Amino acid sequence: MRLPPRTADALLAGLVLLLVTVWTLISGWHAHESAPRAALGWALVLVGCGALALRRRWPVAVAVVTLLACVAYYPNSAQDGPLMIAFALALYTTAAEGRFAAAVALAAVTLLAVGLGEARQAPGHRQIDGTALAMLAGWLISLVAIGRAQRTRTAYLHEVEQRALAAEREQEARARQSATEERLRIARELHDVLGHTVSLINVQSGAALHRLAKRPDPEAALVTATEALTAVRTTSKDALRELRATLGVLRGADEAAPTAPPASGLALLGDLVARARAAGLDVRTRVTGTPVPLPPPVDLAAYRIVQESLTNVTRHSASASVTVSLDWEPTAGTVRLRIADGGGPSGPTAAGTATGSGAPGSNGSGSGDSWSDGSGSGAIGSAGIGNGTIGSAGTGSREIGSAGAGSGGTGIRGMAERARALGGTLTAGPADGGGFVVEARLPTTPTPQEGTSA
């Protein structure tokens, strides 16, 4: 346990006083001097040693006081005690506390004063010869040098401690950032999965109720109900599968890094289109170029963008037709997604445009081909975060994904974030000929943006 600096200095001053007192009494046992001179000598010893209690608060002043005490003590006292120890400690403290110039000046003044004092003595009365004076100079230089070295060492240890604290704070900040990014990733996945699935189930249930109201015949009603329940079961089964895969990473204690659900990607785009068709949408697909295996983050982001776009059409558009286009662009090294409905929008699909962008990707290759439902390749991954804005037509602007008259949403914003996190771009807004268009370009090799997680 380390003592507080003031307590340690007071204790050191007491120990030096005890040492000087004992030494003086032993060495001056047979010395005889008058009471006033003895009282003056002990007063100077008390002042010189007591000043050491303040050596770190006022190092230069303490060194000057101890030096003056020595100057007054040695010519006037017959005891000739080791009061010089107090000055030596004060001189060392001055250098150790960073007052190097003052320490050098005090050492030089001390050496000159001793030298001049001895030079003025008559021959045969000198107490310090040339050798002793040289030794004194060496001791003074050593004290200043040791103090300087201690100062350097203390500064180095302080810097090391500060660097360690900074590294610890940076590590904690990175851990918090990683946790935040993972929460955002899981929130995006849950939003995409649940939003899409619940929307389809709502549409399928509503359509079934509408048909049942028009068909009082029990057999026809049974067929209608069976079809609706089958579609709901299939949709909910797929949603449960994706939820298990998404939440499964939270239970992976030995997992090095979170992974995306292994069952989502462009390879399952056919199933996604089939579910949308079961909900009553007329979905047409088109592809140009030859599909190439995509990195997991890009593959998942492409799938989620199509999924969210179909969900928005189901929830907000009066159109019953949607065209999903996938264009492989080998020159730019990107894959372009375009989801356009047939018009008649309502809600946020008529609000304005939203954009999100990032750095371009690397080059790829491809050639013309057609795409049937369920075809494609690639795996899955995760996307990051980005930004974008959407303006309401003729009335100002608001954040992307806002719905209606003031209720907020995250669908378009989430798509823009996914694209930007991978170094791609995404635009969303009304088409020239009516309807709403979502268009995204994703690099075939992801280039995550700074401050985002892919």
N, C-alpha and C positions, 0 to 999 in steps of 0.2 A: 504494500500500500504506500503510495507516494504522498508525502506531506504537501500541503499548500505552499506556494513559493514564499509567502510572508512568514509562515511558521518555520520553514526550513532556514530562512535567512536569520531569523531571531535565534534559532537554536545554534546556528553556526557562530553568530556573534557571541553567544554565551560561552561556547566551547573555546573560542579564541581568547576571550577575556580570562577564562579559567587557566588556559595554558600560559598566557603572558604573566598572570599573577603568580602562579606557582614558580615559573622560571625566574621571575624577578626576585621573589623572596629567597629562593635557593642561591642564586648567583650573588645577590647583594646582602647576604646574611651578615657579613662583617663590614659592610659599608656604613659610613657615618655621615649623615647630612642633617641639616636643620629641619625642624618640623614644617616650616612654610615650603621649603623646596621639596620635601617628601610629599606634602599634600598636593603641590602643583604637579609633581610627576604622576601620582596616582590619578589625578583628575584628567591629565592628558591620556593616560592609559584607558580610562573609562570612556572618554570621548572617542578616541581612535577605534577602540574595539566595538563600542556601542553603535557607531555609524554604520557598521557592516550589516545591521538589521535592515537598512534601507538601500543596500548595494544594488539591487535590481530595479528599484523604483527610480532612483537618481544615481546612476553609476558614476558619472563624471564628478558630481558634487561630493559624493562619498570619497572618491579617490583624492580629491583636493583636500578634504577635511583630514583624512588619515595622513596625507603627506605633510600638511601643516602641523599636525600633532607630533609627527616624528621630528620635524625641524625644530620644534620648541622643546621636545622631550630630551633628546640626546645631549645637547649642550648644557642643560640645566639640571639634569638628574644624575645622581651618583649611582643609582641602581643599575642603569644601563641594561634594561630589560629588552626582550625581543619584540618591541612594538612594530618593528619593520614587517612582521608577518601580516598585520592588518593592512598595511599599504600594499603588500604583494597581492593579497586577495582582492583588494579593491582595484588594482591595476589590471589583474586578470579579468575581473568582471566587466570592466570598462571595454576591453577588447572583445569579450565574449558576447556582450550586448550590442555589438555592431558599432561602437564608437571607436573605431580603429585609429583615426587621426588624433583624437584626444588622448588615447592610450600612448601613442608614440610621443606626443608632445610632453605628457607627464613623465614618461621614462627619460626623455632627453633632459628635461628640467632637473630631475632628480640626479642624474649622472653629473650634469654641469655643477649643480649646487654642491655635491659631495667633493668633486674635483677642485672647485674654487676654494671651498672651505679648508681642505687639506693643504692647498697651495699657499694659503695665507698663514699657516702655522709655521712657527720657527723650527729650524732643523732640530731634530731630536724629540719633537713634541707631536709629530704626526702619528695618527693611529691607523691610517690606511695607506699602504704603499701602492706602487704602480700595479703590482700583481693583483692585489685585492680589488683595486679599482677596475681592472680588466674583468675580474670575476663578477663584480657587481654589474658591469655592463652586460656580460653574458646572461646573468640571471634576469635582468630587466628585459632583454630582447627575447629570452625564452618565454617569460610570462606573457608578453604581448603576442608572440607567435602561437603559443598554446591557446590563448583566448581566441585568436583569429581562427584557428583550426576548429575549435569547438563551435564557433559561430557558423562556420561553413557546414559542419556536420549537422547542426540543429536545423539549418535551412534545408539541407538535403532530406532529412527525415520528415520534415514538415511537408515538403513537396511530394515525397513518396506517399505519405498519408493522404494528402489531398487527391492524388491520382487514384489511390485505392477507393476513396469515397466516391469520386466521380465515376469510376468504373462500376461501382456497386449501384449508384443511382441510375446509370445508363442501362445496366442490366435489368433493374427493376422496371424502368420505363419501357424497355423492349418487351419484357414479359407482359406488362399491361397492354401494350400495343398489340402483341400477338393475341392476347385473350380477347381484346376488342374486335380485332379483325376476324377471329374465329366465330365470335358471337354474331357479327354481321353476316358472315358466310352462312351460318346455320339459319339465321333469320331469313336470308334471301331464299335459301332452299325450301324452308317451310312455307314461305309466302308463295313461291312458284308452284309447289306441289299442292298445297291445300287450296290456294286460290283457283287453280285450274280444275282440280277435281270437284270441289264444292260447286263451282259454276256449272260444270257439266251435269252433275247430279241434279242441281236445281232445274236446269233446262229440261232434262229428261223427265223428271217428275212432273213438271208443269205441263209438258207436252202430253204425257200419259193421262193426266187428269182432264186435259182438254178433250182428248179423244174419247175418254170414258163418258164424259158428259154428253157427247154426241152419239154414242152407241149404247143404247139401253139393252141391246141383245146380250144375254149372259155369255154366250160362247165368244162373241166378238170382244166383249169386255175382258174375258179371261185371256184371250190372245194378246190384247193390248197391254194388259197388266203384266203378263209374262215377259213380253218384249222389254217393257220399261224396267222391270226388276232385274232382268238379265243384264241390261246395259248398266244399271246402277251397281250391280254386283261386280261386274268386270272393272268398271271405273274405280270403285272403292278398293278392289283388290290391288290394282296397280298403284293406287295412292298409298296403301299400307306397305307395299313392297318398297316404294321409294322412301317412305318415312322411316322404315326400319334401317335402310341403308344409310340415310342421313343421320339419324340419331345413334346408329351403331358406333360411330367414331367417338362418342362421348363415353362409351363403355370400354374402349380399347386402352387399357392401362399401360400396356407395353408398346403401344404404337408410337413411332418416332414423330410422325406429323399427321395431322388430320387428312383424310382422303375423301374424295367425292364419292357419292353413291355409285357402285359398280354397274348399275342397271339403267343409266340414263346417258343418252348420246344420240347422235344422228342415226345409229344403227336401229334405234327404236322409233324413228320418226314415223314409220308406217303405222305402228300401234297408236301413236298420238293422233295421226290423221283419222284413223278408224274410230277412235273415241269421239273426235269432233264430229264426224259424219253421223255417228249414232245419236248425237245431240241435236241433229237436224241441220248441220251446216253442210253446204256443198263445197267440199275442199278439193281443189285441183293442185297437183304438184308438177313442177317443171324443173329440169336440171340441164345445165350446159357445162361441158368439160367433164373430165374424168375424176371421180372422187379419189382422194388420197387419204391415207391414215392421218388423222389429226392428233395433236397432243391432247391429253386428257382435259386440260382446262379449256381449250378451244372447243373441243367436242361437246363438253357439257354446256358451255356458254351458248353455242349455236342451238342446241336442243332447247334450252330454257328460253331463249329469245323467241323461237317459234311457239313454244308452249304458252308463254305469256301473251303473245300477240293473238293467238287463237282464243285465249281466255278473254281478252279485252273485246274481241269481236262478239263472243257469246254474250258478254255482260252488257256491252254499251252500244252495239251497232244493231240497226234494224236490218242490215243486209244478211242474206242467207247464203252468200257465196264468198269464198276466200280463195286466193291464189297464193301458193307458197312456191317461191322460186329460189333455186340454189345454183349459183354460178361460180365455177372454179376459175380463177384468174391467174394463170401461171406467170404472166409477165410481172404483175404486182405482188405475186406471192400471197394472195389473199383469197378468201372465199366470201362471196357476197350472198346475203340472205335478203329476200324481199317478200314481205307478207302484206297483201293488199286485199281489202274487202271490196264488195261491189257497190258501196254507197249506202245512203240513208243512215248516217251516224247519229248518235245521241250521246249525251254525257261527255266524258273527257275526250272522245275521239274527234269531237268538233272544236276542241278548245284552242288548238294552235299547233305549234311544232316544238319538238324537243330534240336536243342534240347532245352528243357526248363524243369525245374524240381522244385519240392517243397516238403514239408513234406508229409508223408503218411497220409491217412485218417483213419477213424474208421471202425470197423468191420460191416459187413452186412450179408445177407443170401440170398439164391436163389437156384433154381433147374432148370433142363433142360426144354426147351420150344422152340417153334418156333415163328416167328414173321412175321406177314403179314403186308403189307403196311398200314401205318396210325395207327398201334397199339402202345401201350406204355402208360406211365403215368408220371405225374410230372407237375410242374409249370414252372415258369420262374424266372430269376434273373439277376444278372450282374456279370461281371468278372473283374479282376484287371489287373495288369501289371507285367511283368517279364523280362526275357532276354533269349538270345540264339544266336547262330551263325551258319552260313552256309558256307561251303567251296566250291569253284568251283573246279571241277574235274581236277586235274593235273596242275592247274595254280595258286594256292594260296588260299586265303580265302576272304570272304566278308560277310557283314551282312546278316542275314536271310531274306528271302523274296526278295532278289535282283533278278532282271530279266534281262536275256540276257547279253549284254555287257555294264553294267554300270548303267542301269535305276533301281531305287530303288522301292521296294514294301513293304507292311506291312502285307500281308496275313499270311504267316507262322509265322512271329514274333507275330502277334496278337493272333494266336492260342496258341503259346507257353506262351504268357503272361496270357491268360485266364487260362490255366492249372496250371501254377505256382502260380497264385494268389489264387487258391483254394487248394493248397497243393498237386497238381497232377503233372504229368510228360507228356511231349509230345516230340516225335521224328518224324522227317520227312526226307526222303531221298530215293535214288534209291533202289528198291528191288533186291534181288539176282538174281531172274529169269527174270528181266526186269520190266519196269514200275516204278511207284513211289508210296510210301506207307507213309501214315500219321497214326501214332498210338499214342493214348492218354490214360492215366489212370487217372481217376478222383475219388476222395473219395466220398462215398455216404453221408458222413458228411463233409462239407468243413472245412478246417483249413487254413484260410487266412494267408499269409506270411506277416512279418513285412514290413511296408512301401508300401503295396499294398492295393488296395480296391477290395473286391470281388463283 
